[in-house]
Amino acid sequence: MPSQSPQTPLAVFVYGTLQPGEHYYQVLNLAPWVELATPAQVRGQLYALPAGYPALTEGKDWVSGVLLRFRSAALLPRLDDLEGYVPDRDRSLNLYERCWETIYDQMGQPLEEAWLYRMAIAEVTRQRGIEVPSGHWTAAVQAELWGPRVEH
């Protein structure tokens, strides 16, 4: 795992509301931070949760998303906060676990290593997650599975 000083670039694989055009990409105003956005994929299983966002678990299928390269690692604590992840806290208390993994291009070839957020399958089950067989989450996919979400 890399050490992240605020001056170093930050690579994060996103597959849900942090993707360009999705809700939290806009709310967190990520566009000015992004140096590069590359379509990408990882191995895992994708679920839509009733709360209006997806979860990535361990698995063998391909899950598509975007590899975002940010100008600065100073953004990492904001992403951790959104994802309910606190470093050095017991894993069972985190909503997601931040993992350092190989990210692949759309042909299945390794691109680079980056951070991503995975959820334990037990938490997905507790939240009644619905599998997304396509491995591709969007707000439209979420609405098809759970109905329209009302933002508060």
ROFI-693348 format. One record per residue (C-alpha): x, y, z; residue in one letter. Coordinates in steps of 0.05 Angstrom, whole numbers, always signed. Layout:
<atom east="X" north="Y" up="Z" r="A"/>
...
//
This chain:
<atom east="+0" north="+0" up="+0" r="M"/>
<atom east="+26" north="+69" up="-16" r="P"/>
<atom east="+38" north="+122" up="+35" r="S"/>
<atom east="-7" north="+181" up="+18" r="Q"/>
<atom east="+19" north="+250" up="+31" r="S"/>
<atom east="-28" north="+308" up="+11" r="P"/>
<atom east="+21" north="+326" up="-45" r="Q"/>
<atom east="+19" north="+259" up="-81" r="T"/>
<atom east="-33" north="+241" up="-133" r="P"/>
<atom east="-88" north="+193" up="-112" r="L"/>
<atom east="-117" north="+136" up="-153" r="A"/>
<atom east="-186" north="+110" up="-134" r="V"/>
<atom east="-231" north="+61" up="-171" r="F"/>
<atom east="-304" north="+83" up="-165" r="V"/>
<atom east="-366" north="+42" up="-186" r="Y"/>
<atom east="-425" north="+80" up="-157" r="G"/>
<atom east="-446" north="+149" up="-135" r="T"/>
<atom east="-374" north="+175" up="-142" r="L"/>
<atom east="-372" north="+161" up="-217" r="Q"/>
<atom east="-372" north="+222" up="-263" r="P"/>
<atom east="-444" north="+245" up="-273" r="G"/>
<atom east="-470" north="+210" up="-211" r="E"/>
<atom east="-495" north="+242" up="-146" r="H"/>
<atom east="-434" north="+246" up="-100" r="Y"/>
<atom east="-386" north="+263" up="-157" r="Y"/>
<atom east="-426" north="+327" up="-163" r="Q"/>
<atom east="-440" north="+338" up="-88" r="V"/>
<atom east="-366" north="+332" up="-70" r="L"/>
<atom east="-348" north="+375" up="-131" r="N"/>
<atom east="-296" north="+324" up="-153" r="L"/>
<atom east="-286" north="+349" up="-224" r="A"/>
<atom east="-233" north="+402" up="-206" r="P"/>
<atom east="-193" north="+348" up="-169" r="W"/>
<atom east="-192" north="+298" up="-227" r="V"/>
<atom east="-131" north="+293" up="-271" r="E"/>
<atom east="-154" north="+231" up="-309" r="L"/>
<atom east="-217" north="+188" up="-312" r="A"/>
<atom east="-209" north="+120" up="-345" r="T"/>
<atom east="-263" north="+67" up="-356" r="P"/>
<atom east="-239" north="+7" up="-316" r="A"/>
<atom east="-261" north="-57" up="-281" r="Q"/>
<atom east="-245" north="-101" up="-222" r="V"/>
<atom east="-263" north="-171" up="-199" r="R"/>
<atom east="-321" north="-175" up="-151" r="G"/>
<atom east="-396" north="-177" up="-143" r="Q"/>
<atom east="-440" north="-116" up="-147" r="L"/>
<atom east="-503" north="-102" up="-107" r="Y"/>
<atom east="-553" north="-45" up="-105" r="A"/>
<atom east="-573" north="-26" up="-34" r="L"/>
<atom east="-641" north="+3" up="-14" r="P"/>
<atom east="-605" north="+65" up="+13" r="A"/>
<atom east="-592" north="+86" up="-60" r="G"/>
<atom east="-520" north="+66" up="-72" r="Y"/>
<atom east="-482" north="+3" up="-91" r="P"/>
<atom east="-435" north="-44" up="-55" r="A"/>
<atom east="-377" north="-83" up="-83" r="L"/>
<atom east="-359" north="-149" up="-50" r="T"/>
<atom east="-308" north="-203" up="-64" r="E"/>
<atom east="-325" north="-245" up="-124" r="G"/>
<atom east="-302" north="-271" up="-192" r="K"/>
<atom east="-346" north="-229" up="-238" r="D"/>
<atom east="-325" north="-164" up="-271" r="W"/>
<atom east="-351" north="-100" up="-241" r="V"/>
<atom east="-344" north="-38" up="-284" r="S"/>
<atom east="-330" north="+33" up="-261" r="G"/>
<atom east="-280" north="+89" up="-270" r="V"/>
<atom east="-209" north="+96" up="-247" r="L"/>
<atom east="-202" north="+167" up="-222" r="L"/>
<atom east="-134" north="+198" up="-214" r="R"/>
<atom east="-139" north="+258" up="-168" r="F"/>
<atom east="-88" north="+315" up="-164" r="R"/>
<atom east="-78" north="+306" up="-89" r="S"/>
<atom east="-85" north="+252" up="-36" r="A"/>
<atom east="-114" north="+307" up="+9" r="A"/>
<atom east="-182" north="+284" up="-18" r="L"/>
<atom east="-176" north="+214" up="+13" r="L"/>
<atom east="-204" north="+232" up="+83" r="P"/>
<atom east="-266" north="+262" up="+49" r="R"/>
<atom east="-277" north="+197" up="+10" r="L"/>
<atom east="-265" north="+155" up="+72" r="D"/>
<atom east="-317" north="+196" up="+110" r="D"/>
<atom east="-369" north="+187" up="+54" r="L"/>
<atom east="-356" north="+112" up="+52" r="E"/>
<atom east="-361" north="+103" up="+128" r="G"/>
<atom east="-288" north="+81" up="+132" r="Y"/>
<atom east="-243" north="+99" up="+190" r="V"/>
<atom east="-171" north="+74" up="+184" r="P"/>
<atom east="-146" north="+34" up="+245" r="D"/>
<atom east="-218" north="+21" up="+268" r="R"/>
<atom east="-243" north="-50" up="+276" r="D"/>
<atom east="-266" north="-73" up="+208" r="R"/>
<atom east="-334" north="-93" up="+235" r="S"/>
<atom east="-348" north="-21" up="+252" r="L"/>
<atom east="-334" north="+6" up="+182" r="N"/>
<atom east="-388" north="+6" up="+129" r="L"/>
<atom east="-337" north="-6" up="+74" r="Y"/>
<atom east="-265" north="-28" up="+77" r="E"/>
<atom east="-214" north="+13" up="+36" r="R"/>
<atom east="-171" north="-36" up="-4" r="C"/>
<atom east="-109" north="-29" up="-48" r="W"/>
<atom east="-120" north="-72" up="-110" r="E"/>
<atom east="-102" north="-81" up="-183" r="T"/>
<atom east="-150" north="-45" up="-230" r="I"/>
<atom east="-160" north="-72" up="-301" r="Y"/>
<atom east="-177" north="-40" up="-367" r="D"/>
<atom east="-240" north="-61" up="-406" r="Q"/>
<atom east="-201" north="-117" up="-440" r="M"/>
<atom east="-180" north="-148" up="-373" r="G"/>
<atom east="-108" north="-123" up="-375" r="Q"/>
<atom east="-78" north="-93" up="-312" r="P"/>
<atom east="-78" north="-16" up="-311" r="L"/>
<atom east="-49" north="+1" up="-243" r="E"/>
<atom east="-62" north="-7" up="-169" r="E"/>
<atom east="-111" north="+39" up="-135" r="A"/>
<atom east="-157" north="+46" up="-75" r="W"/>
<atom east="-228" north="+20" up="-77" r="L"/>
<atom east="-282" north="+9" up="-25" r="Y"/>
<atom east="-310" north="-61" up="-13" r="R"/>
<atom east="-367" north="-82" up="+32" r="M"/>
<atom east="-370" north="-148" up="+70" r="A"/>
<atom east="-423" north="-195" up="+42" r="I"/>
<atom east="-454" north="-199" up="+112" r="A"/>
<atom east="-467" north="-124" up="+111" r="E"/>
<atom east="-497" north="-129" up="+40" r="V"/>
<atom east="-543" north="-184" up="+65" r="T"/>
<atom east="-562" north="-144" up="+127" r="R"/>
<atom east="-581" north="-86" up="+82" r="Q"/>
<atom east="-620" north="-131" up="+33" r="R"/>
<atom east="-575" north="-116" up="-26" r="G"/>
<atom east="-599" north="-138" up="-95" r="I"/>
<atom east="-546" north="-166" up="-142" r="E"/>
<atom east="-532" north="-125" up="-205" r="V"/>
<atom east="-517" north="-181" up="-255" r="P"/>
<atom east="-489" north="-134" up="-308" r="S"/>
<atom east="-435" north="-111" up="-259" r="G"/>
<atom east="-450" north="-39" up="-279" r="H"/>
<atom east="-485" north="+9" up="-231" r="W"/>
<atom east="-518" north="+75" up="-248" r="T"/>
<atom east="-573" north="+114" up="-215" r="A"/>
<atom east="-619" north="+87" up="-270" r="A"/>
<atom east="-601" north="+15" up="-252" r="V"/>
<atom east="-614" north="+32" up="-179" r="Q"/>
<atom east="-683" north="+60" up="-196" r="A"/>
<atom east="-700" north="-3" up="-237" r="E"/>
<atom east="-683" north="-48" up="-177" r="L"/>
<atom east="-709" north="-6" up="-119" r="W"/>
<atom east="-754" north="+48" up="-150" r="G"/>
<atom east="-741" north="+123" up="-150" r="P"/>
<atom east="-703" north="+150" up="-91" r="R"/>
<atom east="-725" north="+214" up="-57" r="V"/>
<atom east="-665" north="+259" up="-38" r="E"/>
<atom east="-671" north="+293" up="+29" r="H"/>
//
